[in-house]
């Protein structure tokens, strides 16, 4: 693959979880499922959700995966951490970031698991019945697997996993092809972003998005499509990061944030191929000055979070479409005990546009699934 170097920018990246946008029409009060917690704890956070309604995340530093359309049951394999301990020991802590399952096919989950030294990226496979389980550690030292995209044909092709690995202390964007008995690592950091940090956050198997740069000189959003290309920035922006994507045909919709005037603001890109992209700045709710767009689904619906300069001001939100005024999710939750802080992923429109995230129920940090 051809090496390629992108123009450097000048902002520092903030590692964190992302903001969202929705498209379509959502009305009335939403329903909120409290994901609960694994036994022995009270806290949780939801990071990923499948079209079949299974949520994944972490509870008291232990990864979980739920049954379909329910909270944590502490049975039937919901304690993913315990399963990983038996399949890829040692595992002292773990987090699950993404899951894929559309109906009754096998589920595939990715995340990171801490041994006695570092968090290492993992891939996990489980049949819908729970009878067949595999797990693989994808890198021998520090790293994380953040997004998973199985073969859509259902013919047993390799699954795509993206995230990052650390090489001599430097973050490299990583792409893995995975089957139950083997995996192959493509070090995008080495291929495309030499002498810079890079992160991969989303993939459709053929294209991958993320950000690259250095702490001192800043970071820019990219898309890898046979070669690596910088995504276009708005006028006056000094940097950007891509956090999620969805591809239909030859066009990829990408979301993330850009930096301007010292503020991080949500953005939507349309990538048409051959390095060509356009962008649209997503609107912010009244009183909010910053935000991230974290994920987008097949209907153009986007989810994420927004905030202002006030401490604790971050709130989860969605956009019906890239041109829409955003909705703060607390305002339509129907439950005043909830403070919905961040929305991380959204399912397809056909599966109900379910949103997974994290917030506080009363004073307790809890993961949630929000159904508009």
C-alpha positions as CSV (number, residue, x, y, z in Angstrom):
1,X,0.0,0.0,0.0
2,X,1.2,3.4,-0.8
3,X,2.5,5.6,2.0
4,X,0.9,8.9,2.3
5,X,1.4,11.9,4.5
6,X,-1.3,14.4,5.4
7,X,-1.0,18.1,6.1
8,X,-0.5,18.7,9.8
9,X,-2.9,20.9,11.9
10,X,-2.5,22.6,15.2
11,X,-4.9,21.4,17.8
12,X,-4.6,18.9,20.6
13,X,-6.9,15.9,20.6
14,X,-9.2,15.1,23.4
15,X,-9.8,11.4,24.0
16,X,-13.4,10.9,25.0
17,X,-16.7,9.7,23.8
18,X,-18.7,11.1,21.0
19,X,-21.7,13.2,19.9
20,X,-24.7,12.2,17.8
21,X,-27.0,13.2,15.0
22,X,-30.4,11.8,14.0
23,X,-32.5,12.0,10.9
24,X,-36.1,11.2,10.5
25,X,-39.0,12.2,12.6
26,X,-39.2,11.5,16.3
27,X,-42.1,12.6,18.4
28,X,-43.6,12.1,21.9
29,X,-41.9,10.9,25.1
30,X,-39.1,8.5,24.7
31,X,-38.6,5.3,26.7
32,X,-35.4,4.8,28.7
33,X,-34.1,1.4,29.7
34,X,-31.8,1.4,32.7
35,X,-29.0,-1.0,31.9
36,X,-28.4,-1.7,35.6
37,X,-25.2,-3.2,36.8
38,X,-23.3,-6.4,37.2
39,X,-23.6,-8.1,40.6
40,X,-21.5,-6.6,43.3
41,X,-21.6,-3.1,41.8
42,X,-24.0,-0.2,41.1
43,X,-22.4,1.8,38.2
44,X,-22.4,1.1,34.5
45,X,-21.9,2.8,31.1
46,X,-23.3,1.7,27.7
47,X,-21.0,2.1,24.7
48,X,-22.4,-0.1,22.0
49,X,-25.7,-1.6,20.8
50,X,-26.7,-4.1,18.1
51,X,-29.6,-4.1,15.8
52,X,-31.0,-7.1,17.7
53,X,-31.2,-4.9,20.9
54,X,-28.1,-6.2,22.8
55,X,-26.1,-3.5,24.6
56,X,-22.5,-3.7,25.7
57,X,-20.4,-1.6,27.9
58,X,-18.7,-1.7,31.3
59,X,-19.9,-2.1,34.9
60,X,-17.4,-1.5,37.7
61,X,-14.5,-2.2,35.3
62,X,-16.1,-5.4,34.0
63,X,-17.5,-5.7,30.5
64,X,-21.1,-6.8,29.9
65,X,-23.4,-7.8,27.1
66,X,-27.1,-7.9,27.6
67,X,-29.8,-10.2,26.2
68,X,-32.0,-8.6,23.6
69,X,-33.9,-5.4,24.7
70,X,-33.2,-5.9,28.4
71,X,-30.9,-4.6,31.0
72,X,-28.1,-6.6,32.7
73,X,-29.5,-9.8,34.1
74,X,-26.3,-11.3,35.8
75,X,-27.1,-14.6,34.1
76,X,-27.0,-16.1,30.6
77,X,-23.6,-14.7,29.7
78,X,-24.3,-11.0,30.6
79,X,-21.1,-11.0,32.6
80,X,-18.8,-10.9,29.5
81,X,-15.9,-10.1,31.8
82,X,-16.2,-13.5,33.5
83,X,-16.4,-15.2,30.1
84,X,-13.2,-13.4,28.9
85,X,-11.5,-14.5,32.1
86,X,-12.0,-18.1,31.1
87,X,-11.2,-17.7,27.4
88,X,-8.2,-15.3,27.4
89,X,-6.8,-15.1,30.9
90,X,-5.5,-13.1,32.7
91,X,-8.2,-10.5,32.6
92,X,-8.5,-8.1,35.6
93,X,-10.6,-5.4,34.0
94,X,-12.4,-5.1,30.7
95,X,-14.6,-2.8,28.6
96,X,-16.8,-3.6,25.6
97,X,-17.1,-0.8,23.0
98,X,-19.1,-2.2,20.1
99,X,-21.3,-5.1,19.1
100,X,-22.7,-6.4,15.9
101,X,-25.8,-8.7,15.6
102,X,-28.8,-7.8,13.4
103,X,-31.1,-10.7,14.3
104,X,-30.3,-14.3,15.3
105,X,-26.8,-14.7,13.7
106,X,-23.8,-14.8,16.0
107,X,-22.8,-11.7,17.9
108,X,-19.4,-10.2,17.6
109,X,-18.0,-7.8,20.3
110,X,-14.8,-5.8,20.6
111,X,-13.2,-3.9,23.4
112,X,-10.1,-3.9,25.6
113,X,-9.1,-6.2,28.5
114,X,-6.5,-5.5,31.2
115,X,-4.0,-8.1,32.1
116,X,-1.3,-7.5,34.7
117,X,0.4,-4.8,32.5
118,X,-1.8,-3.1,29.9
119,X,-5.3,-2.9,28.3
120,X,-5.1,-5.1,25.2
121,X,-7.6,-5.2,22.3
122,X,-10.0,-8.2,22.1
123,X,-12.5,-9.7,19.7
124,X,-15.3,-11.9,21.0
125,X,-17.7,-14.2,19.1
126,X,-20.8,-15.9,20.5
127,X,-23.6,-17.8,18.8
128,X,-27.1,-16.4,19.5
129,X,-27.8,-19.5,21.7
130,X,-24.7,-18.9,23.7
131,X,-23.4,-22.4,23.0
132,X,-20.4,-21.4,20.9
133,X,-17.9,-18.8,22.2
134,X,-14.5,-17.7,20.9
135,X,-12.2,-14.8,22.0
136,X,-8.9,-13.5,20.6
137,X,-6.4,-11.0,22.0
138,X,-5.6,-8.9,18.9
139,X,-2.3,-7.4,20.1
140,X,0.2,-8.5,22.7
141,X,0.7,-5.1,24.4
142,X,-1.3,-1.9,24.8
143,X,-4.2,-1.1,22.5
144,X,-8.0,-1.1,22.1
145,X,-10.6,-2.4,19.6
146,X,-13.3,0.2,19.1
147,X,-15.5,-0.9,16.1
148,X,-16.5,-4.1,14.5
149,X,-17.9,-4.9,11.0
150,X,-18.6,-8.6,10.1
151,X,-18.9,-9.9,6.6
152,X,-22.4,-8.7,5.4
153,X,-22.8,-11.6,3.1
154,X,-23.1,-14.0,5.9
155,X,-20.8,-16.4,4.0
156,X,-18.1,-16.6,6.7
157,X,-15.7,-14.0,5.5
158,X,-13.3,-12.3,7.8
159,X,-14.6,-9.6,10.2
160,X,-13.1,-6.1,10.2
161,X,-12.1,-4.6,13.5
162,X,-10.5,-1.2,14.0
163,X,-8.9,0.6,16.9
164,X,-5.4,1.4,17.9
165,X,-2.2,-0.2,19.1
166,X,0.8,1.4,20.8
167,X,4.2,1.0,19.1
168,X,7.2,2.3,21.1
169,X,4.7,4.4,23.1
170,X,3.0,6.0,20.1
171,X,-0.6,5.3,19.1
172,X,-1.1,3.7,15.7
173,X,-4.4,3.3,13.9
174,X,-5.0,-0.4,13.5
175,X,-7.2,-2.6,11.2
176,X,-7.6,-6.3,11.8
177,X,-9.1,-9.1,9.7
178,X,-10.4,-11.7,12.2
179,X,-11.7,-15.3,12.0
180,X,-12.1,-17.5,15.1
181,X,-8.8,-19.2,14.6
182,X,-6.6,-16.4,13.3
183,X,-6.2,-12.6,12.8
184,X,-4.1,-10.3,10.7
185,X,-3.1,-6.8,11.8
186,X,-2.7,-3.9,9.3
187,X,-0.8,-1.1,11.0
188,X,-2.3,2.0,9.4
189,X,-0.1,4.1,11.6
190,X,3.0,2.7,10.0
191,X,1.5,2.6,6.5
192,X,0.1,6.1,6.3
193,X,1.0,8.2,9.4
194,X,4.7,7.8,10.1
195,X,6.1,10.0,12.9
196,X,2.5,10.9,14.0
197,X,-0.1,9.5,16.3
198,X,-3.2,8.0,14.7
199,X,-6.5,6.5,15.9
200,X,-9.1,4.5,14.0
201,X,-12.7,4.8,15.3
202,X,-15.1,3.5,12.7
203,X,-15.2,1.2,9.6
204,X,-17.6,-0.3,7.0
205,X,-14.9,-3.1,6.3
206,X,-13.7,-1.3,3.1
207,X,-13.3,2.3,4.5
208,X,-12.0,3.4,7.9
209,X,-12.2,6.8,9.6
210,X,-10.3,8.4,12.5
211,X,-7.8,11.1,13.2
212,X,-4.0,11.6,13.0
213,X,-1.4,14.2,14.1
214,X,0.7,15.1,17.1
215,X,-0.1,16.6,20.4
216,X,1.9,19.8,19.7
217,X,0.8,20.3,16.1
218,X,-2.7,19.0,16.3
219,X,-4.9,16.4,14.7
220,X,-7.0,16.0,11.5
221,X,-9.9,13.7,10.5
222,X,-9.1,11.1,7.8
223,X,-10.7,8.4,5.8
224,X,-8.8,5.4,4.4
225,X,-10.2,4.3,1.0
226,X,-7.4,2.3,-0.6
227,X,-5.3,5.4,0.2
228,X,-5.6,7.8,3.1
229,X,-7.3,11.2,2.6
230,X,-7.8,14.1,4.9
231,X,-11.5,15.1,5.3
232,X,-12.3,18.7,4.5
233,X,-12.4,21.2,7.4
234,X,-14.6,24.3,7.6
235,X,-13.0,27.7,7.0
236,X,-11.1,28.7,10.1
237,X,-10.9,25.2,11.6
238,X,-7.5,24.2,13.0
239,X,-8.2,20.5,13.4
240,X,-10.8,17.8,13.4
241,X,-11.5,14.1,14.3
242,X,-13.8,11.6,12.7
243,X,-15.7,9.4,15.2
244,X,-18.2,7.3,13.3
245,X,-19.5,6.5,9.8
246,X,-22.1,4.8,7.7
247,X,-21.7,3.9,4.0
248,X,-24.5,3.5,1.5
249,X,-23.3,2.6,-2.0
250,X,-20.3,4.7,-2.8
251,X,-21.1,7.5,-0.4
252,X,-19.9,7.5,3.3
253,X,-21.5,9.7,5.9
254,X,-19.0,10.5,8.6
255,X,-19.4,12.4,11.9
256,X,-17.1,13.8,14.5
257,X,-16.0,17.3,15.5
258,X,-13.8,20.2,14.4
259,X,-11.9,22.8,16.4
260,X,-12.3,26.5,15.9
261,X,-11.5,29.4,18.3
262,X,-10.5,26.8,20.9
263,X,-13.9,25.2,20.9
264,X,-14.8,21.6,19.7
265,X,-17.9,21.6,17.5
266,X,-19.9,18.8,15.9
267,X,-19.6,18.2,12.2
268,X,-20.9,15.9,9.4
269,X,-18.9,14.9,6.3
270,X,-20.1,13.4,3.0
271,X,-17.3,11.4,1.4
272,X,-17.9,10.6,-2.3
273,X,-14.7,8.6,-3.0
274,X,-11.3,9.4,-4.6
275,X,-10.5,11.7,-1.7
276,X,-13.5,14.0,-2.3
277,X,-15.5,15.2,0.7
278,X,-17.8,18.1,1.7
279,X,-18.7,19.1,5.3
280,X,-21.6,20.6,7.2
281,X,-21.4,22.1,10.6
282,X,-24.1,20.6,12.9
283,X,-26.2,23.1,14.8
284,X,-25.8,23.4,18.6
285,X,-28.8,23.9,21.0
286,X,-29.3,27.3,22.5
287,X,-26.8,27.9,25.3
288,X,-24.4,25.2,24.2
289,X,-21.0,26.1,22.7
290,X,-19.3,22.8,22.1
291,X,-20.2,19.2,21.1
292,X,-19.1,15.9,19.5
293,X,-21.1,13.8,17.0
294,X,-20.3,10.2,17.8
295,X,-22.3,8.0,15.5
296,X,-24.7,8.0,12.5
297,X,-27.1,5.3,11.2
298,X,-28.5,4.3,7.9
299,X,-31.2,7.0,8.0
300,X,-28.8,9.9,8.7
301,X,-29.7,10.1,12.4
302,X,-26.8,11.3,14.5
303,X,-26.1,11.0,18.3
304,X,-23.5,12.6,20.6
305,X,-23.3,15.2,23.3
306,X,-23.0,19.0,23.8
307,X,-21.8,21.3,26.5
308,X,-20.8,24.8,27.5
309,X,-18.2,26.2,29.8
310,X,-20.1,25.3,33.0
311,X,-18.9,22.3,35.0
312,X,-21.1,19.3,34.5
313,X,-23.0,20.9,31.6
314,X,-22.5,18.0,29.1
315,X,-25.8,16.4,28.0
316,X,-26.7,13.8,25.4
317,X,-28.4,14.9,22.2
318,X,-29.4,13.9,18.7
319,X,-30.0,15.4,15.3
320,X,-32.9,14.1,13.2
321,X,-30.6,14.9,10.2
322,X,-27.4,16.8,9.5
323,X,-29.5,19.9,8.7
324,X,-31.8,19.7,11.8
325,X,-31.8,21.5,15.0
326,X,-30.6,19.1,17.7
327,X,-32.7,17.8,20.6
328,X,-31.4,17.5,24.1
329,X,-32.4,14.0,25.1
330,X,-33.2,15.0,28.7
331,X,-36.0,17.3,27.4
332,X,-38.0,14.4,26.0
333,X,-36.9,11.6,28.3
334,X,-40.1,11.6,30.4
335,X,-38.2,10.7,33.5
336,X,-36.8,13.6,35.6
337,X,-34.6,11.3,37.6
338,X,-32.4,10.8,34.5
339,X,-29.5,13.0,33.4
340,X,-28.5,11.6,30.1
341,X,-24.9,12.7,29.6
342,X,-23.4,11.1,26.4
343,X,-24.9,9.1,23.5
344,X,-22.4,6.8,21.9
345,X,-24.1,4.6,19.3
346,X,-27.5,4.3,17.4
347,X,-29.0,1.3,15.7
348,X,-30.5,1.3,12.2
349,X,-33.8,3.0,11.5
350,X,-35.5,-0.3,10.8
351,X,-34.4,-1.7,14.2
352,X,-35.9,1.3,16.0
353,X,-33.1,3.9,16.1
354,X,-32.2,2.8,19.7
355,X,-29.5,4.9,21.3
356,X,-27.0,3.6,23.9
357,X,-25.1,5.9,26.2
358,X,-24.3,6.8,29.8
359,X,-25.7,9.2,32.3
360,X,-26.9,9.4,35.9
361,X,-30.1,8.0,37.4
362,X,-30.4,10.0,40.5
363,X,-26.8,10.1,41.8
364,X,-25.8,6.8,40.3
365,X,-23.8,6.5,37.0
366,X,-25.8,4.2,34.7
367,X,-25.8,3.1,31.1
368,X,-29.1,3.5,29.2
369,X,-30.9,2.5,26.0
370,X,-33.1,5.4,24.7
371,X,-35.8,4.5,22.3
372,X,-37.4,7.6,20.6
